[in-house]
Amino acid sequence: MLRHGVAFLSLLAMLASSEIVSGAEDWRPEFEDVCGNISEAAVMSPMELQTLIAKGERVRKALESEREAVRIVYQKRVQKCLDLYRNIVESMQPEAMTPPPAQ
């Protein structure tokens, strides 16, 4: 498992270093903001989480113009961050708002 993580990080570093810095990478600071907060996600307010979700959606749209290799890696990463935030927001909802289980 650790080898896969190291290999993934190495691949990501290679992709990042091989890219030409351009205006198309304006999404990177927002990406870092979105996925850089996952360790604090459980203590954030629903409003903070919704803000991160909105930023993540903007990042996903911006990634559509990137090269395929970059787009695939970062879209998967941002999707995982968004899924985590959405699950936390859903778990914060009062039980009265959730439908009763089907019988």
N, CA and C atoms as an extended XYZ file, in Angstrom:
309
Properties=species:S:1:pos:R:3:atomname:S:1:resname:S:1:resid:I:1 pbc="F F F"
N         0.832       -1.191        0.000 N   MET     1
C         0.000        0.000        0.000 CA  MET     1
C         0.872        1.248        0.000 C   MET     1
N         1.901        1.238        0.835 N   LEU     2
C         2.793        2.385        0.911 CA  LEU     2
C         3.527        2.586       -0.405 C   LEU     2
N         3.889        1.488       -1.074 N   ARG     3
C         4.581        1.596       -2.359 CA  ARG     3
C         3.703        2.285       -3.392 C   ARG     3
N         2.401        1.976       -3.361 N   HIS     4
C         1.487        2.603       -4.312 CA  HIS     4
C         1.395        4.099       -4.053 C   HIS     4
N         1.362        4.466       -2.791 N   GLY     5
C         1.302        5.883       -2.437 CA  GLY     5
C         2.547        6.619       -2.884 C   GLY     5
N         3.708        6.009       -2.668 N   VAL     6
C         4.969        6.624       -3.076 CA  VAL     6
C         5.029        6.727       -4.599 C   VAL     6
N         4.600        5.677       -5.279 N   ALA     7
C         4.597        5.696       -6.738 CA  ALA     7
C         3.647        6.767       -7.259 C   ALA     7
N         2.501        6.901       -6.639 N   PHE     8
C         1.523        7.906       -7.052 CA  PHE     8
C         2.087        9.303       -6.848 C   PHE     8
N         2.708        9.543       -5.698 N   LEU     9
C         3.288       10.856       -5.434 CA  LEU     9
C         4.435       11.156       -6.396 C   LEU     9
N         5.216       10.146       -6.732 N   SER    10
C         6.302       10.339       -7.698 CA  SER    10
C         5.744       10.706       -9.066 C   SER    10
N         4.708       10.003       -9.476 N   LEU    11
C         4.066       10.299      -10.755 CA  LEU    11
C         3.500       11.711      -10.752 C   LEU    11
N         2.851       12.079       -9.684 N   LEU    12
C         2.271       13.409       -9.569 CA  LEU    12
C         3.355       14.481       -9.620 C   LEU    12
N         4.475       14.244       -8.944 N   ALA    13
C         5.584       15.196       -8.969 CA  ALA    13
C         6.154       15.334      -10.375 C   ALA    13
N         6.265       14.223      -11.090 N   MET    14
C         6.766       14.268      -12.459 CA  MET    14
C         5.826       15.067      -13.347 C   MET    14
N         4.535       14.823      -13.202 N   LEU    15
C         3.571       15.556      -14.010 CA  LEU    15
C         3.640       17.043      -13.713 C   LEU    15
N         3.709       17.388      -12.448 N   ALA    16
C         3.734       18.789      -12.055 CA  ALA    16
C         5.011       19.474      -12.549 C   ALA    16
N         6.139       18.796      -12.468 N   SER    17
C         7.401       19.410      -12.875 CA  SER    17
C         7.558       19.472      -14.386 C   SER    17
N         6.872       18.617      -15.114 N   SER    18
C         7.026       18.600      -16.566 CA  SER    18
C         6.102       19.587      -17.273 C   SER    18
N         5.168       20.157      -16.540 N   GLU    19
C         4.233       21.085      -17.151 CA  GLU    19
C         4.865       22.449      -17.362 C   GLU    19
N         4.456       23.098      -18.390 N   ILE    20
C         4.880       24.469      -18.632 CA  ILE    20
C         3.938       25.362      -17.834 C   ILE    20
N         4.523       26.256      -17.041 N   VAL    21
C         3.709       27.147      -16.217 CA  VAL    21
C         3.033       28.146      -17.136 C   VAL    21
N         1.729       28.215      -17.014 N   SER    22
C         0.967       29.116      -17.867 CA  SER    22
C        -0.245       29.616      -17.112 C   SER    22
N        -1.029       30.452      -17.771 N   GLY    23
C        -2.240       30.970      -17.163 CA  GLY    23
C        -3.293       29.899      -16.978 C   GLY    23
N        -3.116       28.741      -17.627 N   ALA    24
C        -4.094       27.665      -17.519 CA  ALA    24
C        -4.060       26.995      -16.160 C   ALA    24
N        -3.058       27.305      -15.354 N   GLU    25
C        -2.938       26.673      -14.047 CA  GLU    25
C        -3.490       27.551      -12.930 C   GLU    25
N        -4.381       28.431      -13.247 N   ASP    26
C        -4.989       29.293      -12.238 CA  ASP    26
C        -5.803       28.495      -11.228 C   ASP    26
N        -6.110       27.265      -11.552 N   TRP    27
C        -6.907       26.412      -10.669 CA  TRP    27
C        -6.086       25.846       -9.523 C   TRP    27
N        -4.774       25.845       -9.622 N   ARG    28
C        -3.928       25.203       -8.603 CA  ARG    28
C        -4.092       25.782       -7.200 C   ARG    28
N        -4.106       27.102       -7.008 N   PRO    29
C        -4.301       27.609       -5.636 CA  PRO    29
C        -5.648       27.188       -5.041 C   PRO    29
N        -6.694       27.207       -5.859 N   GLU    30
C        -7.999       26.761       -5.360 CA  GLU    30
C        -7.989       25.273       -5.064 C   GLU    30
N        -7.307       24.498       -5.893 N   PHE    31
C        -7.189       23.068       -5.638 CA  PHE    31
C        -6.512       22.839       -4.285 C   PHE    31
N        -5.422       23.542       -4.043 N   GLU    32
C        -4.708       23.399       -2.771 CA  GLU    32
C        -5.593       23.813       -1.596 C   GLU    32
N        -6.400       24.834       -1.794 N   ASP    33
C        -7.314       25.269       -0.736 CA  ASP    33
C        -8.372       24.199       -0.468 C   ASP    33
N        -8.926       23.633       -1.524 N   VAL    34
C        -9.979       22.630       -1.386 CA  VAL    34
C        -9.442       21.349       -0.757 C   VAL    34
N        -8.416       20.777       -1.338 N   CYS    35
C        -7.925       19.482       -0.866 CA  CYS    35
C        -6.916       19.601        0.269 C   CYS    35
N        -6.478       20.810        0.569 N   GLY    36
C        -5.553       21.007        1.670 CA  GLY    36
C        -6.239       21.099        3.020 C   GLY    36
N        -7.558       21.085        3.037 N   ASN    37
C        -8.316       21.236        4.275 CA  ASN    37
C        -9.000       19.962        4.744 C   ASN    37
N        -8.696       18.837        4.148 N   ILE    38
C        -9.435       17.620        4.490 CA  ILE    38
C        -9.202       17.165        5.923 C   ILE    38
N        -8.047       17.488        6.482 N   SER    39
C        -7.791       17.049        7.862 CA  SER    39
C        -8.625       17.832        8.869 C   SER    39
N        -9.085       19.013        8.496 N   GLU    40
C        -9.921       19.822        9.382 CA  GLU    40
C       -11.404       19.731        9.041 C   GLU    40
N       -11.758       18.946        8.049 N   ALA    41
C       -13.131       18.913        7.539 CA  ALA    41
C       -14.164       18.548        8.606 C   ALA    41
N       -13.815       17.657        9.504 N   ALA    42
C       -14.782       17.187       10.502 CA  ALA    42
C       -15.179       18.271       11.499 C   ALA    42
N       -14.364       19.302       11.643 N   VAL    43
C       -14.682       20.362       12.609 CA  VAL    43
C       -15.152       21.648       11.927 C   VAL    43
N       -15.296       21.630       10.630 N   MET    44
C       -15.752       22.815        9.895 CA  MET    44
C       -17.267       22.929        9.949 C   MET    44
N       -17.740       24.148        9.779 N   SER    45
C       -19.186       24.375        9.735 CA  SER    45
C       -19.714       23.952        8.368 C   SER    45
N       -21.009       23.673        8.283 N   PRO    46
C       -21.588       23.322        6.978 CA  PRO    46
C       -21.358       24.412        5.933 C   PRO    46
N       -21.377       25.682        6.367 N   MET    47
C       -21.163       26.792        5.432 CA  MET    47
C       -19.728       26.766        4.881 C   MET    47
N       -18.753       26.501        5.734 N   GLU    48
C       -17.368       26.396        5.282 CA  GLU    48
C       -17.208       25.240        4.300 C   GLU    48
N       -17.850       24.131        4.607 N   LEU    49
C       -17.776       22.971        3.727 CA  LEU    49
C       -18.429       23.255        2.383 C   LEU    49
N       -19.562       23.954        2.394 N   GLN    50
C       -20.244       24.303        1.140 CA  GLN    50
C       -19.371       25.230        0.297 C   GLN    50
N       -18.642       26.123        0.950 N   THR    51
C       -17.728       27.009        0.230 CA  THR    51
C       -16.629       26.202       -0.443 C   THR    51
N       -16.073       25.222        0.273 N   LEU    52
C       -15.041       24.366       -0.308 CA  LEU    52
C       -15.599       23.523       -1.455 C   LEU    52
N       -16.827       23.068       -1.306 N   ILE    53
C       -17.470       22.286       -2.377 CA  ILE    53
C       -17.618       23.149       -3.633 C   ILE    53
N       -18.049       24.402       -3.462 N   ALA    54
C       -18.196       25.302       -4.609 CA  ALA    54
C       -16.849       25.553       -5.280 C   ALA    54
N       -15.802       25.759       -4.487 N   LYS    55
C       -14.466       25.948       -5.055 CA  LYS    55
C       -14.027       24.694       -5.808 C   LYS    55
N       -14.316       23.540       -5.240 N   GLY    56
C       -13.954       22.283       -5.881 CA  GLY    56
C       -14.636       22.109       -7.227 C   GLY    56
N       -15.884       22.531       -7.301 N   GLU    57
C       -16.610       22.453       -8.578 CA  GLU    57
C       -15.974       23.379       -9.612 C   GLU    57
N       -15.517       24.560       -9.168 N   ARG    58
C       -14.825       25.469      -10.097 CA  ARG    58
C       -13.523       24.833      -10.588 C   ARG    58
N       -12.815       24.164       -9.682 N   VAL    59
C       -11.575       23.488      -10.067 CA  VAL    59
C       -11.867       22.399      -11.095 C   VAL    59
N       -12.921       21.621      -10.863 N   ARG    60
C       -13.280       20.559      -11.823 CA  ARG    60
C       -13.531       21.131      -13.205 C   ARG    60
N       -14.228       22.264      -13.283 N   LYS    61
C       -14.493       22.884      -14.587 CA  LYS    61
C       -13.203       23.383      -15.230 C   LYS    61
N       -12.325       23.973      -14.418 N   ALA    62
C       -11.057       24.487      -14.944 CA  ALA    62
C       -10.168       23.358      -15.453 C   ALA    62
N       -10.257       22.210      -14.848 N   LEU    63
C        -9.429       21.074      -15.244 CA  LEU    63
C        -9.803       20.526      -16.618 C   LEU    63
N       -10.987       20.835      -17.092 N   GLU    64
C       -11.426       20.322      -18.387 CA  GLU    64
C       -10.515       20.771      -19.522 C   GLU    64
N        -9.818       21.901      -19.338 N   SER    65
C        -8.946       22.411      -20.404 CA  SER    65
C        -7.507       21.923      -20.274 C   SER    65
N        -7.217       21.100      -19.279 N   GLU    66
C        -5.864       20.597      -19.069 CA  GLU    66
C        -5.589       19.360      -19.936 C   GLU    66
N        -4.296       19.043      -20.049 N   ARG    67
C        -3.906       17.817      -20.749 CA  ARG    67
C        -4.521       16.618      -20.043 C   ARG    67
N        -4.717       15.541      -20.786 N   GLU    68
C        -5.420       14.375      -20.260 CA  GLU    68
C        -4.787       13.815      -18.987 C   GLU    68
N        -3.477       13.647      -18.970 N   ALA    69
C        -2.814       13.061      -17.803 CA  ALA    69
C        -3.020       13.919      -16.555 C   ALA    69
N        -2.890       15.210      -16.693 N   VAL    70
C        -3.082       16.130      -15.565 CA  VAL    70
C        -4.543       16.123      -15.153 C   VAL    70
N        -5.426       16.219      -16.131 N   ARG    71
C        -6.862       16.261      -15.862 CA  ARG    71
C        -7.330       15.027      -15.088 C   ARG    71
N        -6.900       13.850      -15.510 N   ILE    72
C        -7.342       12.610      -14.870 CA  ILE    72
C        -6.894       12.554      -13.415 C   ILE    72
N        -5.628       12.847      -13.171 N   VAL    73
C        -5.090       12.769      -11.803 CA  VAL    73
C        -5.789       13.756      -10.884 C   VAL    73
N        -5.878       15.009      -11.308 N   TYR    74
C        -6.437       16.037      -10.431 CA  TYR    74
C        -7.949       15.933      -10.302 C   TYR    74
N        -8.632       15.504      -11.354 N   GLN    75
C       -10.080       15.335      -11.226 CA  GLN    75
C       -10.415       14.249      -10.213 C   GLN    75
N        -9.648       13.174      -10.202 N   LYS    76
C        -9.895       12.119       -9.207 CA  LYS    76
C        -9.625       12.634       -7.806 C   LYS    76
N        -8.545       13.381       -7.652 N   ARG    77
C        -8.212       13.908       -6.323 CA  ARG    77
C        -9.271       14.884       -5.835 C   ARG    77
N        -9.686       15.807       -6.693 N   VAL    78
C       -10.679       16.787       -6.265 CA  VAL    78
C       -12.025       16.112       -6.006 C   VAL    78
N       -12.360       15.076       -6.774 N   GLN    79
C       -13.613       14.352       -6.555 CA  GLN    79
C       -13.626       13.683       -5.190 C   GLN    79
N       -12.507       13.104       -4.788 N   LYS    80
C       -12.428       12.472       -3.471 CA  LYS    80
C       -12.602       13.503       -2.363 C   LYS    80
N       -12.013       14.664       -2.528 N   CYS    81
C       -12.168       15.732       -1.534 CA  CYS    81
C       -13.628       16.172       -1.463 C   CYS    81
N       -14.250       16.368       -2.618 N   LEU    82
C       -15.652       16.793       -2.650 CA  LEU    82
C       -16.568       15.738       -2.033 C   LEU    82
N       -16.305       14.470       -2.315 N   ASP    83
C       -17.112       13.394       -1.732 CA  ASP    83
C       -17.016       13.414       -0.213 C   ASP    83
N       -15.821       13.621        0.308 N   LEU    84
C       -15.639       13.690        1.763 CA  LEU    84
C       -16.446       14.845        2.341 C   LEU    84
N       -16.317       16.028        1.751 N   TYR    85
C       -17.044       17.200        2.264 CA  TYR    85
C       -18.553       16.993        2.200 C   TYR    85
N       -19.023       16.431        1.091 N   ARG    86
C       -20.474       16.194        0.969 CA  ARG    86
C       -20.964       15.180        1.999 C   ARG    86
N       -20.194       14.138        2.243 N   ASN    87
C       -20.583       13.147        3.248 CA  ASN    87
C       -20.633       13.761        4.639 C   ASN    87
N       -19.699       14.635        4.944 N   ILE    88
C       -19.712       15.291        6.257 CA  ILE    88
C       -20.918       16.209        6.377 C   ILE    88
N       -21.201       16.971        5.333 N   VAL    89
C       -22.369       17.865        5.360 CA  VAL    89
C       -23.647       17.050        5.549 C   VAL    89
N       -23.770       15.938        4.814 N   GLU    90
C       -24.961       15.090        4.949 CA  GLU    90
C       -25.080       14.516        6.349 C   GLU    90
N       -23.962       14.157        6.958 N   SER    91
C       -24.016       13.591        8.309 CA  SER    91
C       -24.386       14.629        9.351 C   SER    91
N       -24.233       15.902        9.020 N   MET    92
C       -24.584       16.983        9.947 CA  MET    92
C       -26.068       17.316        9.900 C   MET    92
N       -26.753       16.846        8.873 N   GLN    93
C       -28.172       17.149        8.722 CA  GLN    93
C       -28.956       16.500        9.860 C   GLN    93
N       -29.951       17.202       10.389 N   PRO    94
C       -30.769       16.598       11.449 CA  PRO    94
C       -31.495       15.359       10.931 C   PRO    94
N       -31.692       14.415       11.832 N   GLU    95
C       -32.357       13.152       11.425 CA  GLU    95
C       -33.771       13.392       10.935 C   GLU    95
N       -34.406       14.455       11.377 N   ALA    96
C       -35.767       14.747       10.940 CA  ALA    96
C       -35.808       15.030        9.444 C   ALA    96
N       -34.693       15.488        8.870 N   MET    97
C       -34.656       15.817        7.457 CA  MET    97
C       -34.457       14.576        6.591 C   MET    97
N       -33.945       13.503        7.154 N   THR    98
C       -33.697       12.305        6.354 CA  THR    98
C       -34.960       11.473        6.277 C   THR    98
N       -35.217       10.882        5.113 N   PRO    99
C       -36.428       10.062        4.965 CA  PRO    99
C       -36.323        8.789        5.805 C   PRO    99
N       -37.461        8.277        6.245 N   PRO   100
C       -37.432        7.023        7.020 CA  PRO   100
C       -36.998        5.871        6.130 C   PRO   100
N       -36.410        4.833        6.690 N   PRO   101
C       -35.979        3.703        5.880 CA  PRO   101
C       -37.173        3.007        5.215 C   PRO   101
N       -36.941        2.494        4.008 N   ALA   102
C       -37.992        1.782        3.281 CA  ALA   102
C       -38.292        0.462        3.963 C   ALA   102
N       -39.562        0.098        3.936 N   GLN   103
C       -39.958       -1.144        4.603 CA  GLN   103
C       -40.131       -2.255        3.621 C   GLN   103
